[in-house]
């Protein structure tokens, strides 16, 4: 008969063996974001935490090191900012500064942290915060809350520190490789770029322009196809400007009828129109001392365009029903997917307003121009979808990533995000741990050729692209630079397609 103490020991050895195996499996990751996603999911599961946050810092010395990579579990985007910007000034900052693990059964009762407003408002109880790496510290693991209101134990601390020791060299190796191929690296050290995913040259060109424009208090016109992320770039400009910390207000010009738009933008006094039973505060007033983003500005009617021009010229505006102007201290960013020059030629858009808006124009690239970012974007959206819908954590298979990289995305980043979200829901519903091509493109399950391959527009397009690229490579002796020139593609895009189609030299 086995003694209870022996049974407990065997169980402990088995748990430690399984943990070591899973930690070693992390070494198979070749990309930093999937590594962080699986690592954080492992720690949340093993230690039974309710919330988790993992960040790696940039390699700039001093006290102003910024998060270079971050991953969250069970946190919304707003809560992530709260953890990083508020709580981190206490718990995370201390773990980074001292390179020591911090464990508290209740931050709410801990004299080191209880005075902090965020701790009181969120009523933070059990916390475990372990630094990753030493001399310098690479980053930090932050775990919060446990089922049954239990505290983190000494054994939990040991596991977290073991995890941090194992993760540090893996993360460092991938960071070094990522930095050597990251075109956006200079911009990331100069700008705050929360949730800006990618390292392509097309994104780097845009961010270099943002770095020049953000400190200047002038109007900006963002152009580009729908779904490319113009709103996100507008927020980046705001957060890296002298107006950071002040309101960032968005108004979609296409979402409101003309009769209500003027009231929404400028506000209205009581009785100015039938629905103005009290004073209405417009978006211009709400953005005071901050930034106002007018999305889809090309959809404004000509009368509203005239009033917007007056606002830009005089820095004043009249709420509906008012006889006295009000000063407007705002920075205006306009965004559109409409060709405003063509609209001016067709007399659908005022020429004087166009030149007022186009002081500093920025074009946001399409997803087709930054295909090398698709894998990283897909991983980010997959984690986000699982967190937003409280789904079991799923990952993308290599075949799924290849399919994403070779597919066409006319709806750009927004379409990709929606496709990943739907795929994560399908995979979770089918009890799968990984997203495969079938969950990404379920329509390909139907209408099959004699060869067994699906007959879909995307499938046919993929086969044509693969044949065209394969033939060009063979005709040019696999000279990628020459193939890129002949097919009018970026060289990095050719390499991405070679991987996506699984092409090999004969």
N, C-alpha and C positions, 0 to 999 in steps of 0.2 A: 504494500500500500504506500502510495506516494504522500509524503507529508504536505500539508497546505503551504508551508513556507517554500518547499521545493517547487510546487506548482507555480507559485507566484514568481519564483526565480526564472523558471522556464519561460513563462509568459513575457517577462521583462526582456530576456535574451532574444526571444522571437521578435518582439517589437523593435528592439534596437537593430537586429539584423535587417528587418524590413525597411527601417528608416535609412540605414546605410545603403541598401540597394537602391532606394529611390533617390537618395542624394547622388549616388554615382551615376544614375541614369540621367541626371541633369547635365552631365558632361557631354552628352550626345548632341546637345543643342548647339546650333551654329549661328543663331541670331539672338541678339540681346533681349528683345521684347518677349519672344516665346519663353526664353530662359526665366525671365522675371515672373511671367504669368504662372508657369508651372511651379517655380520655387515658392511664391507667395501662397498659391493654392495648397501646396504641401504643408506649409507651416500652419495655416489656418485650420486645416483638417487635423493634423497631428496634435496640436495644442488646444483644439476646441474653441478657437476665438470666434467672436461674432463679426468683428471688423478687422481688416488688415490693410497696411500701407507699406510699400517698399519703394525706396528711392535710392538712386545712385547719383552722386554729385559730379559736377565737372571737375577738371583737373587744375583749375586756377586756385592758387593759394590764397590765404587770408581768410577773413571772416565772412566774405561776401560770396562764397561758393554757392552756385545755384544748382537746383535739381536738374540733372541732365536726362535721366530716365526715371519714370515713376510708374507704379502699378498699384491699383487699389482693389480691395475685395469688400463687397457689401457697402460701398460708399458712393453717393452721388457726386457729380462734378463739384457741386457747391460744398459738400462735406469734405471732399479732398482738399479744396482750397482752405477750408477751416482748419483741417488737421495741419496742413503745411504752414499756413500763415499765422495761425493763432496758437494752437497747442504746441507747435514745433518750437516756438520761442522759449518754451519751458522744458518739456520732457525730451523732445527730439534734439533740441539744441544742446541740452546737457549731455545726452548720450554721445553726440558727435564731439563735443568739446573735451569730454573726459575719457572718451574711448572705453567707457564702462557701461555694462548693461544696467538698465533701470527697471526695477520691478516694484510696483505698489499695489496693494490690495484694493485701494480706493484713492484715486486722484482727488476725489471730492473731499476726502478727510485728511489728505497728506498736506502737511504744512508747507511743503515746497511748491505745491501747485494749486491748493484750494482757493487762493485769492484770485486766480485768473478767471475772467468773466466766461470764457468759453467752457472751462471745466464746470463752472456752476450751471450755465445754461444747458449744457448737454448732459450734466450729471454723470460725468465720467467716473466709472468705478475702476475695475481691475485693468492694469496696463502693464505690458512688457515691451521694452524698447531696447533692442540690441544693435550696437554698431557693427558694420560689416567692414572688415579689414582694419589694419592699423598702419600708421606712419606712411602715407596719410590714410585717414578713414575714407573708404570708398562710398559709404552710404549708411543706411539705417533700415532696420526692420521694426515696424510699429504694430503691435497687436493690442486690441482693446475689447474688453468684455468677454465673459464666458457664460455658458449656460448654467443655470442654477445659482448665479451670482457668486461663483467660486473664484478665489484668487488664483493667480499663477504661482506654482510651487517651485521649490528649488530644482526639482527634476525638470520642470518646464524651462527654467533658466538654462540648465545644462544643455538641453536639446537645442534651444535657440542659439546658444553660443557655438555649439557644434555645427549647426546649420550655417551660421555666419562665417565660420572658418572655412567650410567647404565651398561656400558660394563665392567668397572673395577672389580666389585665383581664377575660377571659371568666368566671373564677370569681368575681371581685369583683362583676361585674354581677349574676350569679345569686344570690350571697349577699345582696346588698342587697335584691333582690326577695323572696328567701325569708324574710329576717328581717322584712320588712314584713308578711308574711302568716303568720308562724309563731306560733301561739298558745302553743307550748311554749317559746318563747325564754327567758322569765324563769327557768323551771325548769332549763333546760339550762345557764344560767350559774351556778346555785346547786348543782346536783347532778352527780355523775358518772353518765352515762347511756350507757355503752358498749352498742352494738347495740340501743338503743331507737329504733325507726324510726317516724317520723310527726310531724305538726305540727297535727293536728286539735284542735278545741276539746275534744272528748271526752277525748282523751289528755292535754291540758293540765290539765283538771280533776283527773284522776287524779294527775298528777305534782305538782300543787300540794298535794294531800293527802299524797303521799309525802314531800314536803319538810318538812311539819309533823311527820310521824310518825317518820321515820327516826332523828332524834337521840334520841328517847325510848326508854328501855329497858323497853318494855311489850309485851305480846302483841298480835298483829295477826291479824285474820281476813280473808282474801282470798276474795271470792265472785265468781261469774261463770260463764258457760257454759264448757264444755270447749273448749280450744284457743284461749282468748283471751290467754294469756300470763301466767298467775298466777305460775308459777315464775320467770319473768324479773323480774316486779315484786318478788317476794320477794328476789331477788338484789340488785336495785337498793336496796331498803331496807337490806339488810345492808351493801352497799358504801358507803353514805352514813351509816352509824351509827358510834358509838364502837367497835363490835366489828369494823369493817372490818380486814382483815388477819388475822383469826382464822378458824377453820374455818366453812364454810357447808355443812351436811350436809342432804341430802334423803332422805326416806323416804316411799314411796308406800304409803299405808295399804290400798289396794285390791289391791296386787300380792302380798301375803303371806297365807297361811292364818292363821286366828286362833291356831292352836297354835304357830306360829313367830314371830308378831308380837311378843309380849312379850319373847322372847329377843332379837329383832332390835333392839327399842327400848331395853331396859334392860340387855341382856347377861346372861350366865349363868356360874356357877362350874362347875368340872369336876364331872361327875356329876349336874348339876341335871336333865338329861333325857338321853334315849338318844343324842343326837348331840353332847352337850357333853363331848367327851373332853379338852378343854382350856378354859381361861378364854376366854369370848367377850366381846369388847368391843362394847357396844351403841352405838347412834347417839347417845344422850344423852352418853355419855362422849366419843365422837368429836367432838361439837360443843362440848366444854368451852371456855368463854370466848367462844364464837362464837354462831352462829344455827342453829337446827334447824327445818327446814321439814317439816311433816307434810301431805303432799298427799292429797287425797281423804279428809279427816278424817271426813266424814260416813259413811264405810263402816266405822268402828270398831265393834266389838261392845260391848255394855253393860259387860261385865266389864273390858275394856281401857280404856273410857272412865273408869271409876272410878279406875283406877291413874294415868291421865293427869291426872285432876283432883287426885289427891294430889300428883303431881309439881309442878303449878302452884301449889298452895296452900302446900306445905311446902318447895319447892325441894330436895327430897330424893327418892331412889328406892332400891328394893331390886333388885339383880340377882337373877335366878332362883337359888335355893339359898342366898342370903345372909341373914344374921340381923342385920347391921349396915347402917344406911342410909348412902348416899353423897350428898354435897352436889352439887347440879346448878347450875352457873353458865352458864345458857344463855338466849338469847332465843328464844321460840317464835313461829313464824309458822305458822298453819294455813290451808289452802286447800281449797275445796270448790265443786262445782257443784250441790250438793244444797241444797234449801231447808231450812235447819236449824230454822227456826221451825216449819215444818210437821212436821219430824221430831220435834221436842219435843212438839208437840200429839199426835202418834201414838205417843208414848212409845218412839220408836226412838233418841232422843238425849237425854242427861241435860240437864235444864234448868240445873242449877248449872254444868255444864261449858260449856254454851252461853254463859252470861253471863261466865264466866271468859275464854273465848276472844274474845268480842266486846267487848273493851275499846276497841279502835279498828278498826271494820270498814271495809274498802275494797272497792268493787265495781269490777271490771275490765270496761270496756265491750266490747261485741261488735264484730265487724268491720263489721256493718251500721251501727253508730253512728259509725264513723270511716272511711266510704268514701273520703274525700279522701286517706286514707293508702295506699290500695291500690296506686296506681302506684309510689310510693316503696318500699313493701314488696316489690312484685313485682320491681323492679330489684335490690334487695338479695338476694332469694332466688335470682334468676337468676345473679348473680355467685357466690354461695355454692355453688350446685349445680355450676357449671362448675369451681370450684376443688376441691370435695370429690371429684368424679369424674374430675378431670384431663381435662375436655372442652375442645375449642376454645371460645373465648369467643363466646357468642351474646348477642344483645340482643332486646328485645321490640319488635315493630312497634307503631305507634300504634293500629291496629285491634285488635291483641291486648290492649293496655292498656284500650281502651274496652270490650272484651268482658269483661275481668276486673272492671271497675268496675260494670258493669250486672248481673253474675251474682250469684246468691245463694250465700252461703257459710255454711251451717249449722254447719260445723266450724270456722269462724272462721279465725284467722291460721294455725293448724296445717294446715288443709285447703288454704288458699291456698299455703302453702310446699310442700306435697306436690305440688300441681297444677303449680307452676312447675318443681319438680325433674323431674317426669315429662316436662314439655314440653321442657325443656332437653335431656334425654336423647334424646327423639324427634327434635328438631331436629338435634342433632349426628349422630345415626344416619342422618338423611336428607341430611347434608351442607349444611345451611342455615345462613346467617349470622344469620338473624332468626327468632324464634318468632312464628308466625302463629296465628290462631284455631284452625286445624285441629290444631295440636300441643297446644293447651290443652284443646280439647274434641273429641277424636277421634271420640266417639260421634256427633257432628253430621255425619259423613261418610255416615252411613247413614240410611235411611228418609226419603226426600225427598218434599216436597209437589209438586203440579203446578207451583207457582211456582218450584220449584227450591230453596226454603228448607228446612232440616232440620226434621223434626218431633221435637223433644225437649222434655222438661219445661222445661229452661232456655230453649230457644228460644221456646216458647210464653209462658213467664213474661216474657221480655224484650219480646216484641211487645205483650203486654197492658200492661206498665208504660209502654212508649213511647207507646202510644195514650192511656192514662189521663193521663199527664203532658202530652202534646201538646194534648189536649183542654182540660185545666185551664188551660194557658198561654193558649190562644186565647180561652177563656171569660172570662179575667181580664185581657185586654190585655197579657199577658206581664209582669204585676206579680208578680215572683218572691216577694216577701214574702207576698202574699196567697195565692199558690199553696201556699207552704210551710205557711201556717196551715191552709188547707183540707185538705191531704193529710196533715197532722200529720208534716211532715218538717222537718229543719233546713234553713235557707236554703242553706248551703254544699253540702248533699246535693243540693238541686234543681239547683244550678249544675253539680255533678259529673254528674248524670244527663243534663242537657241536652247536655253535651259527649259523654258516653258514647253516647247515642242519635243524636247528630248532628242534633238538632232545630234548626230555624231559623225565624225569624218570617216569616210570609207577607207 
